């Protein structure tokens, strides 16, 4: 594609790429709030409150919960209030098993019910987003069917999201769906709603792309970040999933380039580790590594 064609595509393309002109430069210092998934806290014998207090002690700015879950909602809310550690988001815990792209309408209905529960829990927790894997493509589910079905199902729950004031953030995962940032832009923009956006997982794209390219393309659509590392060398030697088994800052995520791209789009918000958790010392290590690779809050 020549220079003139690239310019024309960016200016007039139907994928909403014109929105990239809204990117703004920003000084990215101390604007990233670091968090972990609640399930990563694996210190033995701790109550929900004590887990929240541990994260606060270690310098995390917040935490992300799963929903639906077997935790008592009131206990979780009390733990957040007493510890002073906010719950910034909720992860839909059924989106892999009860996919919104399933050929069976009954399964899709179960998935939509799970998403609705997650939205309600997020509102009760004071969280701003629900992370959603919108669809899964496989032998039984075509790409087109996954695209159409998932959009139809998500649209059904947008009135509830609007009522609760909680946004739905789609995540890039290894689900054989939305495999390029251009598709992700189109998928989000077709909703014509500020109630949906993107939950960008930095490590998940390194196997087949470069995070900084995705960040610049997704731009203002990025609502939040998942943080993990990936090593192409380990992938080549041990298999695709082995690539994730590398400490933050020691793989092929070019973190300076990631931070530069985030600065260009003016990103300020949450970055949540999604890696192997553990006890207090493991969580301390995660906090320290996040501080080294990202300009996290002091």
DRENDO-1510 file (C-alpha; in Angstrom, 1 decimal, always signed):
<recs>
REC; n; res; u; v; w
REC; 1; UNK; +0.0; +0.0; +0.0 .
REC; 2; UNK; +1.6; +3.3; -1.1 .
REC; 3; UNK; +1.8; +6.4; +0.9 .
REC; 4; UNK; -1.1; +8.0; -0.8 .
REC; 5; UNK; -3.3; +4.9; -0.3 .
REC; 6; UNK; -2.4; +4.7; +3.3 .
REC; 7; UNK; -3.4; +8.3; +3.8 .
REC; 8; UNK; -6.7; +7.8; +2.0 .
REC; 9; UNK; -7.4; +4.6; +4.1 .
REC; 10; UNK; -6.8; +6.4; +7.4 .
REC; 11; UNK; -8.9; +9.4; +6.3 .
REC; 12; UNK; -11.9; +7.5; +4.8 .
REC; 13; UNK; -11.7; +3.9; +5.9 .
REC; 14; UNK; -14.9; +2.3; +7.1 .
REC; 15; UNK; -13.2; +0.8; +10.1 .
REC; 16; UNK; -13.4; +4.1; +12.0 .
REC; 17; UNK; -9.6; +4.7; +11.7 .
REC; 18; UNK; -10.3; +8.4; +11.3 .
REC; 19; UNK; -10.8; +8.4; +15.0 .
REC; 20; UNK; -7.0; +8.0; +15.4 .
REC; 21; UNK; -6.7; +11.7; +14.7 .
REC; 22; UNK; -8.1; +12.3; +18.1 .
REC; 23; UNK; -4.9; +10.9; +19.7 .
REC; 24; UNK; -3.1; +13.5; +21.8 .
REC; 25; UNK; +0.3; +13.6; +23.2 .
REC; 26; UNK; +0.6; +13.4; +27.0 .
REC; 27; UNK; +3.3; +13.1; +29.6 .
REC; 28; UNK; +2.9; +9.7; +31.1 .
REC; 29; UNK; +4.3; +10.1; +34.6 .
REC; 30; UNK; +2.5; +8.6; +37.5 .
REC; 31; UNK; -0.7; +8.2; +35.6 .
REC; 32; UNK; -1.0; +4.4; +35.7 .
REC; 33; UNK; -2.7; +2.8; +38.6 .
REC; 34; UNK; -1.6; -0.7; +39.3 .
REC; 35; UNK; -3.8; -3.6; +40.4 .
REC; 36; UNK; -4.1; -7.4; +40.4 .
REC; 37; UNK; -6.8; -9.9; +40.0 .
REC; 38; UNK; -8.2; -10.9; +43.3 .
REC; 39; UNK; -7.6; -14.6; +42.6 .
REC; 40; UNK; -3.8; -13.9; +42.5 .
REC; 41; UNK; -3.8; -13.3; +46.2 .
REC; 42; UNK; -2.9; -16.7; +47.5 .
REC; 43; UNK; -1.5; -16.1; +51.0 .
REC; 44; UNK; -2.9; -18.9; +53.1 .
REC; 45; UNK; -5.5; -18.3; +55.8 .
REC; 46; UNK; -6.5; -14.8; +54.9 .
REC; 47; UNK; -10.0; -13.5; +55.0 .
REC; 48; UNK; -11.3; -11.3; +52.1 .
REC; 49; UNK; -10.7; -8.2; +54.2 .
REC; 50; UNK; -7.1; -9.3; +55.0 .
REC; 51; UNK; -6.4; -9.9; +51.4 .
REC; 52; UNK; -7.6; -6.4; +50.5 .
REC; 53; UNK; -5.4; -5.0; +53.3 .
REC; 54; UNK; -2.4; -7.0; +52.1 .
REC; 55; UNK; -2.7; -5.5; +48.6 .
REC; 56; UNK; -3.1; -2.0; +50.1 .
REC; 57; UNK; +0.0; -2.6; +52.2 .
REC; 58; UNK; +2.1; -3.7; +49.2 .
REC; 59; UNK; +1.2; -0.5; +47.3 .
REC; 60; UNK; -1.4; -1.6; +44.9 .
REC; 61; UNK; -4.0; +1.0; +43.9 .
REC; 62; UNK; -6.9; -1.4; +43.4 .
REC; 63; UNK; -8.1; -4.9; +42.6 .
REC; 64; UNK; -10.3; -6.6; +40.1 .
REC; 65; UNK; -12.9; -9.2; +41.0 .
REC; 66; UNK; -14.6; -12.0; +39.2 .
REC; 67; UNK; -18.4; -12.3; +38.8 .
REC; 68; UNK; -20.4; -14.4; +39.0 .
REC; 69; UNK; -18.5; -15.8; +42.0 .
REC; 70; UNK; -19.1; -17.6; +45.3 .
REC; 71; UNK; -18.0; -14.6; +47.3 .
REC; 72; UNK; -20.4; -12.7; +49.5 .
REC; 73; UNK; -21.0; -9.3; +47.8 .
REC; 74; UNK; -21.5; -7.5; +51.0 .
REC; 75; UNK; -18.3; -8.9; +52.5 .
REC; 76; UNK; -16.4; -7.8; +49.4 .
REC; 77; UNK; -17.9; -4.3; +49.6 .
REC; 78; UNK; -17.0; -4.0; +53.3 .
REC; 79; UNK; -13.5; -5.2; +52.6 .
REC; 80; UNK; -13.0; -2.5; +50.0 .
REC; 81; UNK; -14.4; +0.2; +52.3 .
REC; 82; UNK; -12.5; -0.8; +55.4 .
REC; 83; UNK; -9.2; -1.3; +53.6 .
REC; 84; UNK; -9.5; +1.8; +51.4 .
REC; 85; UNK; -8.6; -0.4; +48.4 .
REC; 86; UNK; -11.0; +0.3; +45.5 .
REC; 87; UNK; -12.4; -2.4; +43.2 .
REC; 88; UNK; -11.8; -0.8; +39.8 .
REC; 89; UNK; -13.3; -3.6; +37.6 .
REC; 90; UNK; -15.0; -7.0; +37.3 .
REC; 91; UNK; -14.1; -9.9; +35.0 .
REC; 92; UNK; -17.0; -11.8; +33.6 .
REC; 93; UNK; -16.2; -15.3; +34.9 .
REC; 94; UNK; -18.5; -17.3; +32.5 .
REC; 95; UNK; -17.5; -15.8; +29.2 .
REC; 96; UNK; -15.3; -18.7; +28.2 .
REC; 97; UNK; -17.8; -21.5; +29.1 .
REC; 98; UNK; -21.1; -19.7; +28.2 .
REC; 99; UNK; -20.0; -17.8; +25.1 .
REC; 100; UNK; -22.0; -15.2; +23.4 .
REC; 101; UNK; -21.2; -16.8; +20.1 .
REC; 102; UNK; -22.4; -20.3; +20.9 .
REC; 103; UNK; -24.7; -21.9; +18.3 .
REC; 104; UNK; -27.2; -22.8; +21.1 .
REC; 105; UNK; -29.4; -19.9; +22.0 .
REC; 106; UNK; -29.9; -21.3; +25.5 .
REC; 107; UNK; -26.1; -21.2; +26.1 .
REC; 108; UNK; -25.9; -17.6; +24.9 .
REC; 109; UNK; -28.8; -16.8; +27.2 .
REC; 110; UNK; -26.8; -18.2; +30.1 .
REC; 111; UNK; -23.8; -16.2; +29.0 .
REC; 112; UNK; -25.9; -13.0; +28.9 .
REC; 113; UNK; -27.2; -13.7; +32.4 .
REC; 114; UNK; -23.7; -14.0; +33.6 .
REC; 115; UNK; -22.7; -10.7; +32.0 .
REC; 116; UNK; -25.7; -9.1; +33.6 .
REC; 117; UNK; -24.7; -10.3; +37.0 .
REC; 118; UNK; -21.2; -9.0; +36.4 .
REC; 119; UNK; -22.6; -5.6; +35.5 .
REC; 120; UNK; -24.7; -5.5; +38.7 .
REC; 121; UNK; -21.8; -6.6; +40.9 .
REC; 122; UNK; -19.6; -4.0; +39.2 .
REC; 123; UNK; -22.1; -1.3; +40.0 .
REC; 124; UNK; -22.4; -2.5; +43.6 .
REC; 125; UNK; -18.6; -2.5; +44.0 .
REC; 126; UNK; -18.2; +1.0; +42.5 .
REC; 127; UNK; -16.3; -0.5; +39.5 .
REC; 128; UNK; -16.3; +1.2; +36.1 .
REC; 129; UNK; -15.9; -1.8; +33.8 .
REC; 130; UNK; -16.7; -5.4; +33.1 .
REC; 131; UNK; -14.1; -7.3; +31.2 .
REC; 132; UNK; -15.6; -9.5; +28.5 .
REC; 133; UNK; -14.3; -12.1; +26.0 .
REC; 134; UNK; -17.1; -11.4; +23.5 .
REC; 135; UNK; -16.8; -14.6; +21.4 .
REC; 136; UNK; -14.9; -17.7; +20.6 .
REC; 137; UNK; -14.2; -19.0; +17.1 .
REC; 138; UNK; -13.8; -22.8; +16.7 .
REC; 139; UNK; -14.7; -25.7; +14.4 .
REC; 140; UNK; -18.4; -25.3; +15.3 .
REC; 141; UNK; -18.5; -21.5; +15.3 .
REC; 142; UNK; -17.5; -19.5; +12.2 .
REC; 143; UNK; -15.8; -16.1; +12.3 .
REC; 144; UNK; -18.9; -14.5; +10.8 .
REC; 145; UNK; -21.3; -16.2; +13.2 .
REC; 146; UNK; -19.1; -15.2; +16.2 .
REC; 147; UNK; -19.1; -11.6; +15.1 .
REC; 148; UNK; -22.8; -11.3; +14.4 .
REC; 149; UNK; -24.0; -13.3; +17.4 .
REC; 150; UNK; -21.8; -11.6; +19.9 .
REC; 151; UNK; -22.7; -8.1; +18.8 .
REC; 152; UNK; -26.4; -9.0; +19.0 .
REC; 153; UNK; -26.1; -10.4; +22.5 .
REC; 154; UNK; -24.0; -7.5; +23.8 .
REC; 155; UNK; -26.5; -5.0; +22.4 .
REC; 156; UNK; -29.2; -6.7; +24.5 .
REC; 157; UNK; -27.4; -5.7; +27.7 .
REC; 158; UNK; -26.4; -2.1; +26.8 .
REC; 159; UNK; -29.6; -0.6; +28.4 .
REC; 160; UNK; -28.6; -2.3; +31.7 .
REC; 161; UNK; -25.0; -1.0; +31.4 .
REC; 162; UNK; -26.4; +2.5; +30.8 .
REC; 163; UNK; -28.7; +2.2; +33.8 .
REC; 164; UNK; -25.8; +1.1; +36.0 .
REC; 165; UNK; -23.1; +3.4; +34.6 .
REC; 166; UNK; -20.7; +0.5; +33.9 .
REC; 167; UNK; -18.9; +0.0; +30.6 .
REC; 168; UNK; -18.2; -3.3; +28.8 .
REC; 169; UNK; -14.5; -3.7; +27.9 .
REC; 170; UNK; -13.7; -6.4; +25.3 .
REC; 171; UNK; -10.3; -8.1; +25.7 .
REC; 172; UNK; -7.9; -9.4; +23.1 .
REC; 173; UNK; -7.3; -13.1; +24.0 .
REC; 174; UNK; -6.4; -16.3; +22.2 .
REC; 175; UNK; -9.9; -17.0; +21.1 .
REC; 176; UNK; -9.3; -17.0; +17.3 .
REC; 177; UNK; -11.4; -13.8; +17.0 .
REC; 178; UNK; -10.7; -10.1; +16.3 .
REC; 179; UNK; -7.1; -10.9; +15.3 .
REC; 180; UNK; -6.0; -7.5; +14.3 .
REC; 181; UNK; -6.4; -4.0; +15.8 .
REC; 182; UNK; -8.3; -2.8; +12.7 .
REC; 183; UNK; -11.0; -5.4; +13.3 .
REC; 184; UNK; -11.1; -4.5; +17.0 .
REC; 185; UNK; -11.7; -0.8; +16.1 .
REC; 186; UNK; -14.5; -1.8; +13.7 .
REC; 187; UNK; -16.1; -4.1; +16.2 .
REC; 188; UNK; -16.2; -1.4; +18.9 .
REC; 189; UNK; -17.2; +1.4; +16.6 .
REC; 190; UNK; -20.2; -0.5; +15.1 .
REC; 191; UNK; -21.9; -0.3; +18.5 .
REC; 192; UNK; -22.0; +3.5; +18.2 .
REC; 193; UNK; -22.0; +3.6; +22.0 .
REC; 194; UNK; -19.6; +4.9; +24.6 .
REC; 195; UNK; -20.7; +2.0; +26.9 .
REC; 196; UNK; -18.2; -0.3; +25.1 .
REC; 197; UNK; -14.5; -0.1; +24.6 .
REC; 198; UNK; -11.3; -2.2; +24.7 .
REC; 199; UNK; -9.5; -3.9; +27.6 .
REC; 200; UNK; -6.0; -4.2; +26.0 .
REC; 201; UNK; -3.9; -7.1; +27.1 .
REC; 202; UNK; -0.3; -6.2; +26.3 .
REC; 203; UNK; +1.3; -9.7; +26.5 .
REC; 204; UNK; -1.4; -11.4; +24.6 .
REC; 205; UNK; -0.5; -9.8; +21.2 .
REC; 206; UNK; +3.3; -10.4; +21.3 .
REC; 207; UNK; +2.9; -13.9; +19.8 .
REC; 208; UNK; +1.6; -12.3; +16.5 .
REC; 209; UNK; +2.2; -8.6; +16.7 .
REC; 210; UNK; +3.6; -5.6; +18.6 .
REC; 211; UNK; +1.7; -4.0; +21.5 .
REC; 212; UNK; +2.6; -0.4; +20.6 .
REC; 213; UNK; +1.1; -0.8; +17.2 .
REC; 214; UNK; -2.2; -2.0; +18.7 .
REC; 215; UNK; -2.2; +0.8; +21.2 .
REC; 216; UNK; -1.9; +3.5; +18.6 .
REC; 217; UNK; -4.6; +1.9; +16.5 .
REC; 218; UNK; -7.1; +1.3; +19.3 .
REC; 219; UNK; -6.4; +4.8; +20.7 .
REC; 220; UNK; -9.2; +6.3; +22.8 .
REC; 221; UNK; -11.1; +3.0; +22.7 .
REC; 222; UNK; -8.7; +1.5; +25.3 .
REC; 223; UNK; -10.4; +1.6; +28.7 .
REC; 224; UNK; -8.0; -0.5; +30.7 .
REC; 225; UNK; -4.9; -2.6; +30.5 .
REC; 226; UNK; -4.0; -6.2; +31.4 .
REC; 227; UNK; -0.3; -6.6; +32.1 .
REC; 228; UNK; +1.7; -9.8; +31.3 .
REC; 229; UNK; +4.9; -10.7; +29.6 .
REC; 230; UNK; +5.7; -12.9; +26.6 .
REC; 231; UNK; +8.9; -14.4; +25.3 .
REC; 232; UNK; +9.1; -15.4; +21.6 .
REC; 233; UNK; +12.2; -17.4; +22.4 .
REC; 234; UNK; +10.4; -19.6; +24.9 .
REC; 235; UNK; +7.5; -19.9; +22.5 .
REC; 236; UNK; +9.8; -21.2; +19.8 .
REC; 237; UNK; +11.6; -23.6; +22.1 .
REC; 238; UNK; +8.8; -24.9; +24.3 .
REC; 239; UNK; +5.5; -24.0; +22.6 .
REC; 240; UNK; +3.1; -21.1; +22.4 .
REC; 241; UNK; +1.8; -21.0; +26.0 .
REC; 242; UNK; +5.4; -21.3; +27.4 .
REC; 243; UNK; +6.0; -17.8; +26.1 .
REC; 244; UNK; +4.0; -16.5; +29.1 .
REC; 245; UNK; +6.3; -18.1; +31.6 .
REC; 246; UNK; +8.7; -15.3; +31.9 .
REC; 247; UNK; +8.9; -12.5; +34.6 .
REC; 248; UNK; +7.6; -9.1; +33.8 .
REC; 249; UNK; +10.3; -7.0; +32.1 .
REC; 250; UNK; +12.3; -10.0; +30.9 .
REC; 251; UNK; +10.4; -11.0; +27.7 .
REC; 252; UNK; +9.6; -9.4; +24.4 .
REC; 253; UNK; +7.1; -6.8; +25.5 .
REC; 254; UNK; +9.0; -3.6; +24.6 .
REC; 255; UNK; +7.8; -1.7; +27.7 .
REC; 256; UNK; +9.5; +1.7; +26.8 .
REC; 257; UNK; +7.7; +1.5; +23.4 .
REC; 258; UNK; +4.4; +0.5; +25.1 .
REC; 259; UNK; +4.7; +3.5; +27.5 .
REC; 260; UNK; +5.5; +5.8; +24.6 .
REC; 261; UNK; +2.4; +4.6; +22.7 .
REC; 262; UNK; +0.2; +5.0; +25.8 .
REC; 263; UNK; +1.6; +8.5; +26.1 .
REC; 264; UNK; +0.7; +9.4; +22.5 .
REC; 265; UNK; -2.9; +8.3; +23.0 .
REC; 266; UNK; -3.2; +10.1; +26.4 .
REC; 267; UNK; -3.9; +7.0; +28.3 .
REC; 268; UNK; -4.4; +7.4; +32.1 .
REC; 269; UNK; -6.0; +4.6; +34.0 .
REC; 270; UNK; -5.7; +1.1; +35.4 .
REC; 271; UNK; -3.1; -1.6; +34.6 .
REC; 272; UNK; -3.9; -4.9; +36.1 .
REC; 273; UNK; -1.4; -7.8; +36.3 .
REC; 274; UNK; -2.8; -11.1; +35.0 .
REC; 275; UNK; -0.1; -13.5; +35.8 .
REC; 276; UNK; +0.7; -16.2; +38.3 .
REC; 277; UNK; +0.0; -14.9; +41.8 .
REC; 278; UNK; +1.1; -16.2; +45.1 .
REC; 279; UNK; +2.0; -15.2; +48.7 .
REC; 280; UNK; +3.0; -11.9; +50.1 .
REC; 281; UNK; +6.5; -12.0; +48.7 .
REC; 282; UNK; +5.3; -13.0; +45.2 .
REC; 283; UNK; +2.8; -10.1; +45.2 .
REC; 284; UNK; +5.5; -7.7; +46.4 .
REC; 285; UNK; +7.7; -8.8; +43.5 .
REC; 286; UNK; +4.8; -8.2; +41.1 .
REC; 287; UNK; +4.3; -4.7; +42.5 .
REC; 288; UNK; +8.0; -3.9; +42.1 .
REC; 289; UNK; +8.2; -5.2; +38.6 .
REC; 290; UNK; +5.1; -3.2; +37.6 .
REC; 291; UNK; +6.7; -0.1; +39.0 .
REC; 292; UNK; +9.8; -0.8; +36.9 .
REC; 293; UNK; +8.1; -1.3; +33.6 .
REC; 294; UNK; +5.3; +1.3; +33.9 .
REC; 295; UNK; +5.0; +4.9; +35.3 .
REC; 296; UNK; +2.7; +3.8; +38.1 .
REC; 297; UNK; +1.4; +6.1; +40.8 .
REC; 298; UNK; +3.9; +7.0; +43.6 .
</recs>
